[in-house]
């Protein structure tokens, strides 16, 4: 009798162990599925991963509002009525409000060391009606969606730890792709948010296309091995494609493409171009000329590095193959300036009234250039092309015998 009772207790215990084991396996499976997914649902366990996830949700939150402004531009272009006079005006309002929502509300409370935005000098009012951006009055039809977006951003702000990121500097480009937003090419527009460590190196970030269907995005933090996103991958990929700007391409880049035997891939807007690199639509993005700023490189550098690639300055790479990025800190002076290296242009000169058209003056004074202008070009490749960097550098040195880089 005692033996049968003992056998029954053992059977019950074994059944209970099997049940608990099944529960544990189910929980582990759920955690694995929800930890990082391409839809951005994250069960975070690390600080920068949390930051990437909150940034993604913030971009999701402002997307309906951005679409509303963008659709109004399209409506106006096709004969619709409008209270505003130009497409550029809609862009100015949308750009200013998105940055304001991020800087004044999402990042509120001294959670970061510094915050730098492209539109820092704008005066925004989204509290008292009529809402306004500088001297532009926001049409009443947008009041409800602005108010709803503000509420979502404030809720997200409460999830940012007030102590973990105090040494970090944030760089924000609320709408990268000004011309594209204002001319109905929204598929090339990105929101860029980069988080930089105490030395100014991009540590985490997000690149987000709000006007594609579905939205496409990439985020990450190399130090925590965090990679997130939903990308529009090339099929087939173009590993020998060189992404070039839609502007004038310098003789150095033209010769480099020929020397490498690469294919030219046209591209527009800095953030979109960096995302194209991750999507396999080109294997390299190299430029010697300027026309871009550090809010265009902070998030892209962080994300490309998280994905296993690099976005670095051109001169150090030419010197000895070093991969050194731009310095992303708040400053009144350009922290990457090298005297006598870059030619003054309308895009990099601090005082535009001092610019002489047709002149090719090398800047010898850091006070003459904008604080956040990128003056040393770029070498950006995806993970697969990292092995090609020695070949790329060798080709650069060969073409420099005829055409040196044009730093602007």
Residue pairs with C-beta under 8 A, 6 or more apart in sequence:
31 43
34 41
34 42
34 43
35 42
35 43
35 45
36 42
36 49
36 226
36 227
36 228
38 228
38 229
38 230
39 230
40 53
40 56
40 57
40 60
40 217
40 228
40 230
42 49
42 50
42 52
42 53
42 228
44 50
44 53
46 221
46 224
46 226
47 161
47 164
47 165
47 224
48 195
48 203
48 204
48 221
48 223
48 224
48 226
49 221
49 224
49 226
50 159
50 160
50 161
51 160
51 165
51 195
51 204
51 221
52 204
52 205
52 206
52 219
52 220
52 221
52 226
52 228
53 219
53 228
54 106
54 156
54 159
54 160
55 193
55 205
55 206
55 219
56 206
56 208
56 217
56 219
56 228
57 156
58 101
58 102
58 106
58 153
58 156
58 193
59 191
59 193
59 206
59 208
59 210
59 215
59 217
60 215
61 149
61 152
61 153
61 156
62 98
62 101
62 149
62 153
62 191
62 210
63 210
63 215
64 145
64 149
65 94
65 97
65 98
65 142
65 145
65 146
65 149
66 94
66 98
66 175
66 210
66 211
67 210
67 211
68 142
68 145
69 90
69 91
69 93
69 94
69 142
70 90
70 94
70 181
70 186
70 211
72 80
72 82
72 90
73 87
73 90
73 91
73 181
73 182
73 184
74 184
75 82
76 82
76 84
76 87
76 90
77 87
77 184
83 139
84 90
84 93
84 136
84 139
87 182
87 183
88 182
89 136
90 182
91 175
91 178
91 181
91 182
92 133
92 134
92 136
93 133
93 136
93 138
94 174
94 175
94 181
95 118
95 119
95 174
95 175
95 178
95 181
96 119
96 122
96 124
96 133
96 134
96 174
97 124
97 126
97 131
97 133
97 138
97 146
98 174
98 175
98 191
99 117
99 118
99 119
99 122
99 124
99 172
99 174
100 122
100 124
100 126
101 126
101 149
101 150
101 153
102 117
102 153
102 172
102 174
102 193
103 115
103 117
103 170
103 172
104 124
105 150
105 153
105 154
105 157
106 153
106 156
106 157
106 160
107 115
107 157
107 160
107 170
108 157
109 157
109 162
110 162
110 166
111 160
111 161
111 162
111 165
111 166
112 165
112 166
112 168
112 169
112 170
112 195
113 166
113 167
113 168
113 169
113 198
113 330
114 169
114 170
114 329
114 330
115 169
115 170
115 172
115 330
116 169
116 170
116 171
116 172
116 294
116 295
116 328
116 330
116 372
117 171
117 172
117 173
117 174
117 295
118 172
118 173
118 174
118 293
118 295
119 174
122 133
122 134
123 132
123 133
123 134
124 132
124 133
125 131
125 132
125 133
126 138
126 146
126 147
126 150
129 140
129 143
130 137
130 138
130 140
131 137
131 138
131 142
131 143
131 146
132 138
138 146
165 195
167 197
167 198
168 195
168 196
168 197
168 198
168 203
169 195
169 196
169 200
169 328
169 329
169 330
170 193
170 194
170 195
170 196
171 192
171 193
171 194
171 196
171 294
171 295
171 298
171 299
171 328
172 192
172 193
172 194
172 295
173 190
173 191
173 192
173 271
173 295
173 296
173 299
174 191
175 181
175 189
175 191
176 189
176 190
176 191
176 192
176 269
176 270
176 271
176 272
176 295
176 296
177 185
177 188
177 189
177 190
177 268
177 269
177 271
177 272
179 185
179 268
180 186
180 187
180 188
180 189
180 268
180 269
180 272
181 189
181 211
185 268
186 210
186 211
186 212
187 209
187 211
187 212
188 209
188 268
188 269
188 272
189 209
189 210
189 211
189 269
189 272
190 207
190 208
190 209
190 210
190 269
190 270
190 271
190 272
190 275
191 206
191 207
191 208
191 210
191 271
192 205
192 206
192 207
192 208
192 270
192 271
192 295
192 296
192 298
192 299
192 300
193 205
193 206
193 299
194 202
194 204
194 205
194 295
194 297
194 298
194 299
194 300
194 301
194 302
194 328
195 202
195 203
195 204
195 205
195 298
195 302
196 202
196 203
196 298
196 302
196 328
196 329
197 203
199 327
200 326
200 327
200 328
200 329
200 335
201 325
201 327
201 328
202 297
202 298
202 299
202 301
202 302
202 305
202 325
202 328
203 221
203 222
203 223
203 302
204 219
204 220
204 221
204 224
204 226
204 302
204 306
205 219
205 220
205 221
205 298
205 299
205 300
205 301
205 302
205 303
206 217
206 218
206 219
206 299
206 303
207 217
207 218
207 219
207 271
207 274
207 275
207 299
207 300
207 303
208 215
208 216
208 217
208 219
209 215
209 216
209 217
209 271
209 272
209 275
212 232
214 230
215 230
216 229
216 230
216 231
216 232
216 275
217 228
217 229
217 230
217 231
218 228
218 229
218 231
218 275
218 278
218 303
218 307
219 226
219 227
219 228
219 229
219 303
219 306
220 226
220 227
220 228
220 229
220 302
220 303
220 305
220 306
220 307
221 302
221 306
222 302
222 305
222 306
225 306
226 306
227 306
227 307
229 278
231 275
231 278
231 279
232 279
233 279
233 280
234 279
234 280
234 281
237 280
237 281
238 263
238 265
238 280
238 281
238 282
238 283
239 280
239 283
239 384
239 385
240 260
240 261
240 262
240 263
240 283
241 262
241 263
241 264
241 265
241 281
241 282
241 283
241 284
242 253
242 256
242 257
242 260
242 262
242 263
242 264
242 265
242 282
242 283
242 284
242 285
242 286
243 265
243 267
243 273
243 276
243 277
243 281
243 282
243 284
243 285
244 253
244 257
244 264
244 265
244 266
244 267
244 287
245 267
245 268
245 273
245 287
245 289
245 291
246 266
246 267
246 268
247 289
247 291
248 289
250 287
250 288
250 289
250 403
250 405
250 406
251 402
251 403
251 406
252 288
252 396
252 399
252 400
252 403
252 404
252 405
252 406
253 286
253 287
253 288
254 403
255 399
255 402
255 403
256 286
256 392
256 395
256 396
256 399
257 263
257 264
259 395
259 398
259 399
260 391
260 392
260 395
262 283
262 284
265 276
265 281
265 282
267 273
267 276
267 281
267 282
267 285
270 292
270 296
270 297
270 300
271 296
271 299
271 300
273 285
274 285
274 300
274 303
274 304
274 311
274 380
276 282
276 285
277 283
277 284
277 285
277 304
277 309
277 380
277 381
277 382
278 303
278 304
278 307
278 309
278 382
280 382
280 384
283 381
283 382
283 384
283 385
283 388
284 379
284 380
284 381
284 385
284 388
284 392
285 378
285 380
285 381
286 314
286 377
286 378
286 379
286 380
286 392
287 314
287 377
287 378
288 314
288 377
288 405
288 406
288 407
289 377
289 406
289 407
289 408
290 342
290 345
290 347
290 348
290 373
290 374
290 375
290 377
290 407
290 408
291 345
291 347
291 408
292 374
293 370
293 372
293 373
293 374
294 326
294 328
294 372
294 373
294 374
295 372
296 374
297 311
297 325
297 326
297 328
297 374
297 378
298 328
300 311
300 380
301 311
301 325
301 326
301 328
304 310
304 311
304 380
304 382
305 311
307 382
307 383
308 382
308 383
308 386
309 380
309 381
309 382
309 383
309 385
309 386
310 323
310 379
310 380
310 381
310 386
310 389
311 325
311 378
311 379
311 380
312 322
312 323
312 324
312 325
312 378
312 379
312 380
313 324
313 325
313 326
313 336
313 376
313 377
313 378
313 379
314 376
314 377
314 378
314 379
314 405
314 407
315 338
315 341
315 376
315 377
315 405
315 407
316 322
316 323
316 324
317 323
317 324
317 379
317 389
317 393
317 396
318 393
318 396
318 397
318 400
318 405
321 389
321 390
321 393
323 379
323 389
326 336
326 374
326 376
327 335
327 336
329 335
331 371
332 371
333 366
333 367
333 371
334 366
334 369
334 370
334 371
334 372
334 373
334 375
335 371
336 374
336 375
336 376
337 363
337 366
337 369
337 375
338 375
338 376
339 363
339 364
339 365
339 366
340 362
340 363
340 364
341 362
341 363
341 375
341 376
341 407
342 348
342 362
342 363
342 369
342 375
342 376
342 407
342 408
343 360
343 361
343 362
343 363
343 406
343 407
343 408
344 355
344 359
344 361
344 362
344 363
344 368
344 369
344 408
345 355
345 408
346 352
346 355
347 373
347 408
348 363
348 369
348 370
348 373
348 375
348 408
349 355
349 368
349 369
349 370
350 367
350 368
350 369
350 370
350 371
351 368
354 368
363 369
369 375
375 407
375 408
376 407
377 405
377 407
379 389
379 392
381 388
381 389
381 392
